Amino acid sequence: MKKQFILLILTAGLMAIFNSCADKSKIRTLIITGQNNHNWKASSPVLKDILDNSGLFTSEIMTTPEKGGDMSSFRPNFSKYKLVVLDYNGDSWPEKTRTDFVNWVRNGGGVVVYHASCMAFPEWKEYNEMIGLGGWGDRNEKDGPYVYYSRNELVTDTSAGPAGTHGERLEFEVRTRVKDHPVTKGLPSRWMHASDELYEKLRGPAKNMVVLATASAAPPMRGEGINRHEPMLLAITYEKGRIFSTLLGHADEGGGPAMECAGFITTLLRGAEWAATGNVTQEVPFDFPTAAGVVLRPGFKEITLEETIANLGTYDIPKSTKYFSHLQSLIRKSAGNPDKLLELEKAMTKVLTSSESTAESKKLILRELSWMGSDYCIPAVKNLLSVEELKDEATFALQRLGKSE
């Protein structure tokens, strides 16, 4: 009994060490929230889920005092983190906190400015330099120019006028403007974003800033604004620090379509990684939207192999190719890795041997196995030779695998 107790303690200790090491390999992140003209109680937990579910970040939420409260106690220890995500638009921070934040960024801290945080701190010079462009809060020409694209040219417009406006929420097309930046490398030139507020007429210092992506609220072939595309994704450097600003992602209860959009989730994660490290290791996911339409991720994370296999056997392929496209994406990514390919083959073989799988799903699996399968799947494929509806596809797969009889 005593030996078992000691073994239990040792096991618990080793697990604690393992988990500690695992956490240290992730990007430690602080999400600051607590005041906002938007629903921060809905958005901040979703931001945390998106970051943590990626496996790259480990995040915690810090909430400020309520609006009008005593802000003197708000003193984050920024040095503990590689990344700060701002979901905040409220009372000014204490002077010492502002100084600590500026020094942390100057020395290499990474920042994500999320949606309405572009409205925060209009009076704070360094903050406005960090975010590049902002809106509302009595910002106008004194704060810097409007910046937008017109006829595919970047425009710096010094005309007078207030900063910040938006119309009713709508789905809109995002255009990738810089294709060789780590955040946007590999993204399609145009992609659809789910129903969201489209911020217009932002202005600011616009120093050391790259406009990564834009969008226009103007209906096609109508209105003066058709050739004016507003910045949606920005990359800014501030001395050694990097700032990624996303104007996307208006939150409803539970997140809502703007935060469920695969385009928003992907660019947020890529922008966060770049801000924290200067690099992006993430591949563009299989479900990143194109100009053809919006792609939502209920649950805010990419589907897993287990989910795909569980659904593929009875999936209605003519209505959607989501799960099959995911499987193809996993096969492509596993090229040259025999262990990964065998894992996929075993999962695909389960679809072939399941009595619940439809004939159409088995035909799709046979087609994929015909060029990437091994001896493992051969018995299952041979069993389908006796099924009249699948005989031709099974014969073809065996021929390509060099196992025809």
N, C-alpha and C positions, 0 to 999 in steps of 0.2 A: 504494500500500500504506500509506504514511504517512497519507494523508488518511482512508483507511478506519479506521485505528487511532484517529485523533483523533475521528472520528465515533462509533466504538464507545465511547470514553471519555465523550464528551458525552452519548450516549444513556444510558449507565449512570448518569451523574450526574443526569440529568433524572429517570430512574426512581426513583433514591434519594430525590430531593426530593419527587416525587409520592407515594411510599409514606410518607414522613415526614409530609407534610401530611395524608394519609388517616388515619394513625394518630392524629394530633393531634385529629382530629375525633371520635375514639372516646373512650369513657369508660375511662380507664386504671384498671385494677383489680388488686388484690393479693388472692390467695387464700391464707389462712394455714392450714396443716395440719401434720401430723407426729406428733400424739398424739391418740388418741381411743379410746373403748371400742367405736366402730363402725369399719367398714372404710374408713379414710380413703384408702388406696391405690386403692380402687375409686371412691370418690365424688369426690375432688378433680379427677381428669382429666375426669370427666363434667361437673362444674360448669364447668370451663374450656371444654370443647367447646360446652356450651349457650350460654355467654356469648359466646364468640368467633364461633360460627356465626350469631348474631343480626345481626352487622354493627354493633352498637351499642357493643360493648366490645372492648378488647384487654387480655387478662389474663395474669398470670404467677403461678406457684405458689411460695410460700416455705415450706420445711419446717423446723420447729424441730428442735433436738436430740432424741434419743430420751428416753423417760420415764426420769427419774433422772439424765439427763445434765447437762452444764454449760450452763445457760440464759443465762449472762452474755453470750454472744456473740449472742444473739437481739435485734437492734436494727433493726427495719425503719425505713426512712425514709418515714414515712406521708405526708409532704408531697408526695411524687411522685405520689400517687394521689387520685382522686376517690371511689373506692369500695374498701372492704375487705370481703371475704367470709370469714366465719369457719367453717371446717370443723375445729374444734379443741375438744378436751375433754381437758386434760392438766395438766401441771405449771404452776405460777404463772409469769407472766412477770417479768422483772426490774423493780424499782421504777421505774427510769428509762423503760423501755419502756411500762409502764402509764401513767405520767404523760404521755408523748408521745402515746399513743393517746387518752387522755381529752381532752387539749388539742386534738388534731386533730379529734375529733368535735365538741367544743364550738364550734369555729370553722367548722363546716359540713361536716365529712367525712361520707360516707354509709357505712352498714354493713348487710350482710346477715348475719343470724344463721341458720345452716342446721342444722336438725334437732337433732342431739345437742349442738350448741354451747350450747343452752339449759341444759345440765348443768354448763357450765364455771364456774370461779371463784366458788364459793358465798361465799367470804370477801371478795370485791372489791365494795365498796359501789357504786361508780360503774358497774361493769359490770352489776350487777343492776338498776340504774335504767335503763340503756340497753336491756336486753332485755325489761323489763316483767314477764315471767313466766319462771320457771325451774323445774327439777325435780332431784330426787336431790341428792347431795352434802350430805346431812344438812340440807337446807332444811326448815323447818317454819314454825310460826306466827310465829316471831321475824323471819322474812324478808318477811312480808307476807301478804295474804289470798289465798284461792283466788278465781279469777275464772272465771265460766262463764255460759252462758245457760240459763235455766229458763223454760219456757212463753213463749218469745220475749222474756223480760226479762233484762237483764244483771244478774248477781248478784255482789256483793262479799261473800265469806263469810270471816269472821274466826275461824271455829272452829279448834280445835287439830288438828294432824295433819301427817304427813309430806307432802312434795311429790314428785310424780312416780310414775307407774305406767303400764303398758300391758299389754294382753293379747296373744294370738296375732295375727299379721298377718292382715288381712282387707281386702277392698274395702269402701269406705264412702262415704256421701253427704256432700258438703261443702255447707254452706249459706252463701250470701253474706249477711252481716248489714248491711254498709254499702255502698250501691250508688252513692253519689256521690263516693267517694274515688277519686283517680286510678288506684290499683292495681286496684280492682274495678269501676270504671265500665264498664258494658256486659256484664259477666259474667252468666250465668244465675243465677237465685235458688238453684237446686240443681244440683249436678253430681257425677258419680261419679269417685272417685279410685281408682287401682289399688292392689293389695294392699300394705299398709304398716302400720307400727306407728302406733297411734292413741294419742298421749300424753294422759294424764288427770291431773287433780288437780295442775296446775301452780299455783304461787303466787309472789308477788313484790311489789315496790313498786307496780307497776301505775300509775305516774305518767305523765301526758301520753301515754296509750296508747289506741289505737283497736283494738277487736277487729273485724277485717274479715270473718272467716269462721270457722265452727265445724263440729264433727262430733260424732256420738255413736256409741259402740261398743255401746250397748244394743240388743238385738234388738227389732224392732217388737212392741209390745203385751206386753212382758215385762220385769220387773225395775224396780228403783227408779230406775235411771239413764236411763230412756227420755226424761225431760223435762230431762235435763242434757246440754247440748252444750258440748264443750270447745273452747277457742280453737285454731285451726289456723294462721291468718294474722294477724299483728299489725303495726301501724304505730305507731312511737314517735318522739317528738321529744325531743332532749336538747340544750337551748339551741339553737344554730344547726344542730345535726346531726340527721339523719334515720336511723332504724333500721327495717329491715323484717325481721321474724322469721317464718320458715316452719318449722313443726314437721313438715312433710311431707318425704318423699324418702329413706327408708331404702335404703341401697345394698347390692346384691349384687355379685358379680364381673361386671364389664361394665356395671354400672348397675342392671339389674333393673327390674321393672315400676313400682315407685314413682317412679323417676327417669325412666322412659320415658313416664310419664303426661303427656298433652298439657296437662292442668290444672296439674300441678306445674311443667312447663317454662314455661308461659305466665305463671303467677303469680310464679315466680322472676324471670323477665326483667322483668316490669312492676314488681315490687317493687324490683329492683335499680336500674332506671332512676329510679324515684321517689326512692329513697334518695340517689342520686348527684346528681339535678338538681331534685327537687321536682315533676317533671312526668312524664307518661307519653305518649309519642308513638305507641306501638304500637297497632295495631288488634287487636281480638279476632279470633284466627285462625278460619278456617272449621271447623277440626276440634276446637275447644274442646268438651269433653264436656258432656253434659246429664245429667239424671236417668235417661235411658234406658240409659246404660251407659258403661263405661270406654273411653277412646280412647288407644291407645299410639302412640308415635313411635319405632320402631326407628331408631337413628342420631341420635335426640335433636333432629331439626330438621324443620321443616315441608317438605312435599314441594314440588318445583319444577314449573314449567310443563312443562319438558322431560320430567320423570318422568311427569307426568299424561298428556301426549300419547303417550308411548311405551307406556303401559299401557292407555289408554282404548280403543283400537281392538279389543282382544281381551279386555276386562274383562268379568267376569260380573256385570252390573248387578244382577240379582235378589238376589245374595248380599251385595252391598255397593254403596254409592253414593259411596265415598270420592273417587275420581278425578273423577267427574262433579260432585260437590258442590264440589270444589276449582275446577274449571273455572268453574262458575257464580259462585263467590266472586270469582274473578279478573275476570270480566266485570263484576260489580257494582262492584268497586273501580276499574275502568277507565272507568266512565261519565264522559263529558265529556272524555275524553282520546283523540282520534282516532288518535294514533300507537300507543298501547297497545292500543286495540281492533283496529287493523289487524294488529298483531303476533299477537294472539290468533286473529284470523280466518285468518291464514296458517297457523298451527299447526293449527287445526281443519280447514282444507281438506286438509291432509296426511292426516288420518284418512279423509276422504271419498275420496281418490284412492288410498289404499293397498289393495292386493288382499288384505292380511291382516286388514283391519278387518271385523268382523262386521256383519251387516245391522242388528242392534239398536243397535250403537254409532253407525252412520251415521244412524239415525233420530233419535237424541238430538242429534247434531251439527246435523242439518238443522233441527231444532226451534229450536235456539239461534240458528243463522245466519238463520233466517227473520225475526228481529226486530232483529238487530244487524249483519248482514252488509252488504257493499258490492258494487260491481261485481267486486271481486277474486274472490269465490267463485262467481260466476255460471257460468263455464264448467264447473266441477266439479259444480255442482248439475245443470246441464243434461245432463251425461253420465249422470246417474243416472235420467233419464227412461226410458231403455231397459231398466232393471232392474225387472222386474215387481214384486219385493218392495218396492222403494223408490219406485216411480213416484208413488204418491199423496203421500208426504211431500215428494218433490222438487217436485211440482206446487204443493203448498201453499206451500212456501218461496219459489218463484218468484213466486207471486201476491202474497205479503206484501211481497216485495222490489220489486214493480212491474215484474217482468220476465217475466210470463206471455206465452205466444205464442198 
